[in-house]
Structure formats: structure tokens, C-alpha cells
Amino acid sequence: MSLVDTLLREDLRSFTGYASARRSKATGRIWLNANESPWANPADAEGAARRYPEPQPDALRVALAGLYRTSPENVLLGRGSDEAIDLLVRAFCRPGLDAVVVTPPVFGMYAVSARLQGARLLDLPLQDTPAGFECDTTALAQTALAEGAKLVFLCSPGNPTGGAVSLARIEALVQALNGRALLVVDEAYAEYSAEPSAIGLLPAYENLVVLRTLSKAHALAAARIGCLIARPELVKVLRNCQAPYPLPTPSVALALAALTPEARQATAQRVALTVRERERLWQALQGSPWLRHVYDSQGNYLLVRCIDADVVLARLLAVGVVVRDMRSMPQLDDAVRISVGSPEENDAVIAALAGGATN
Ligand SMILES: *Cc1c(COP(=O)(O)O)cnc(C)c1O
């Protein structure tokens, strides 16, 4: 039995999902198989939205495979990477029995999906070290193996902590879990990081899954396009668990337009600007009398510890700046996360929090 079959929920082993009209590759001239309207809506002059969309449009799979340097059959498109997280938990975890491991403080959707599925949630907390929050990947593997977890979620760069796990440590982790659990590396912020992507490890490890998204560096959060990159067998299994038509046609068109060479070049320039601004903001906030610590970051955000977070939030709000209060997260009871904005936006943050000010 293959690894995917071994780990998959037993009751889903022969599950093929909903057989939608679009999945049968019929050819014809007059399409009367999906109860669609023969006329376009007045709001949709070209009729672009009249038909149900391709479940996994080839052009977008090819474009994203090119962007992420992998093959189209390794790509599962979804409604943001959030959908991929949910699909993984639903396909691999039996309620009340199977477990996922997360590394708090971390992005909350892994726990939300686990909770909705009734999966057991195991925490291996990040360690707050002088070099920033770090993941003890050896302990992570031990926890996962000892508890027989199906999925291990690793966020790198970590949201909200900012640190990236080195590729060498990710490889050691995926190797330690091989045959026993899937390692899901969430690379939502990889564009901003100096660390190479884990996608390059895919040919060597069948238990590796990488998540990418167009929501952050590509500035298409509202389009809801993300993808899961894994071995074709896993992609196929998850596709059977996915909604029949997950990708709205206007979103797919927007994503394709965002992946032309010109658009990719503009995106790369914005990413480079964001990285420069991140370093400028980091430097400027070092001397802030309102902050206790500013963490290094490989993402497009900075995690800061405050002398008094209420004061920091109020000072920012007074100039119209809204940041993310992180105080409900474990180990972060004095922290806020500040997204790196445009130079002018960052100036507003610096002006509100920089040193020298009294008030
Ligand atoms: C923003 C974010 C996502 C969600 O991305 P979508 O593709 O918009 O669903 C996933 N993981 C992390 C760590 C994020 O911060």
C-alpha cells in the first residue's frame, strides 16, 4: 500500500467524490448536461460566467507550476491555501482519533480546521530564543511519531513570529517523518524569505506537502487562489474531497493575468521593496521607547513585544494605523504584529512609535 493510502482515512480509500458535469471529458457542440442557462446574464456581456468553471484549469496549473518550479501534476489549486489546510485535515484525520501537530504561536487555521474535523491537536511550542522564535524540529518529529500524528504543520517563514526554518532542518524533519506522517510546510511568505523553498525536496520525499498562495506577495487576497504542491497521488486524493467547482472564473482570469512575465516582474520589485522596508522599519523601531523587542522577520510583517500593548495600539490608532493584536496567542501576551506597508504607511508607524517622543 502506498504512503497516501496508508495515511488516508480508511473510509475514504475508494472515495471518488462528486462526479460533476465538468469532470467528464466529453466533447460536443451543444452543452445540455449541467442545467446552465443558454443565455448570458446582462451583467456578464461576454457570457464568461455562464458555464460552470473547470475544476482545475490547466492553464493556471501550468502557470503556477512554472512559478514554483514544479510540474503541473504536483499542483492542486484551491480557494486560498486555507482550503488546502482544511482538505488535508479532513482527508487524513478521523474525528476523535487522528492527530495533527502544530507549533504555537502560529497561524490559527491549522487549529481551526483540526477543531472543525474533531481531530486531536498536539502542540509543540516554538522556543523564544535570543535569535527569535525557533522550532525544535527534532522534538517536533518525536512528538509526531510518539503520538502517531497524521499531519505536521510547519509554517516557514512563521506567522506571526517571522523566523524561517532552514531547508536542512526541514529535510531532516521530513525524513524523520517519512512513511509515518505528512509534513505540511506552509510557505505563504516564502517570497520575502532568503531561505529556499521546500518544493525542491518533493522529488525525494513522498510525505512532503508545500502550501503557496497568491494572497500575500502577489497581492491577490480577494481572488482566493492558493495551491498545494505534493506528489500526484496525494493531489488526486485531495481533489476527490474538494468542492466540485472550487475556482471562480473571474479569479482564475485574474490569477493568470498576474502570472505573465511582466506582472511577475512587477511583483518581484514590490517584494524587494517590501523586504527593504521591513529592514528599515525593523531598524527604526529598535529605539522605540514603547517597545520591548522587535523580532527579526523573513515575512512581510514584524512581531514586536510592547512595554504596554494598549498604549502601542492606541498610539497607532490615533494616526489611523490598525495592526494585529497578538496577545491572545500563547507566549505573546505583550505582542502585536505589524504588516510592512508602503514607505508612507511605514513612516506613519515609525512616527507613532519612534524614540524621543513623550506623551
Ligand atoms: C495568510 C496565510 C495563509 C492563507 O492564505 P490564503 O491563500 O489567503 O488562504 C496561509 N498560511 C499562512 C501562514 C498565512 O499567513
The ligand as an SDF file (V2000), in Angstrom:
LIG
                    3D

 15 15  0  0  0  0  0  0  0  0999 V2000
   -2.3320   34.3240    5.0160 C   0  0  0  0  0  0  0  0  0  0  0  0
   -1.9010   32.9390    5.3290 C   0  0  0  0  0  0  0  0  0  0  0  0
   -2.4590   31.8310    4.6850 C   0  0  0  0  0  0  0  0  0  0  0  0
   -3.7570   31.9260    3.9440 C   0  0  0  0  0  0  0  0  0  0  0  0
   -3.6230   32.1600    2.6640 O   0  0  0  0  0  0  0  0  0  0  0  0
   -4.8510   32.1060    1.6690 P   0  0  0  0  0  0  0  0  0  0  0  0
   -4.1920   31.5490    0.4680 O   0  0  0  0  0  0  0  0  0  0  0  0
   -5.2990   33.5070    1.5200 O   0  0  0  0  0  0  0  0  0  0  0  0
   -5.9180   31.2020    2.1950 O   0  0  0  0  0  0  0  0  0  0  0  0
   -1.9400   30.5750    4.8940 C   0  0  0  0  0  0  0  0  0  0  0  0
   -0.9440   30.3980    5.7630 N   0  0  0  0  0  0  0  0  0  0  0  0
   -0.4050   31.4320    6.4410 C   0  0  0  0  0  0  0  0  0  0  0  0
    0.6910   31.1840    7.3830 C   0  0  0  0  0  0  0  0  0  0  0  0
   -0.8840   32.7140    6.2500 C   0  0  0  0  0  0  0  0  0  0  0  0
   -0.3790   33.7090    6.9780 O   0  0  0  0  0  0  0  0  0  0  0  0
  1  2  1  0
  2  3  1  0
  2 14  2  0
  3  4  1  0
  3 10  2  0
  4  5  1  0
  5  6  1  0
  6  7  2  0
  6  8  1  0
  6  9  1  0
 10 11  1  0
 11 12  2  0
 12 13  1  0
 12 14  1  0
 14 15  1  0
M  END
$$$$
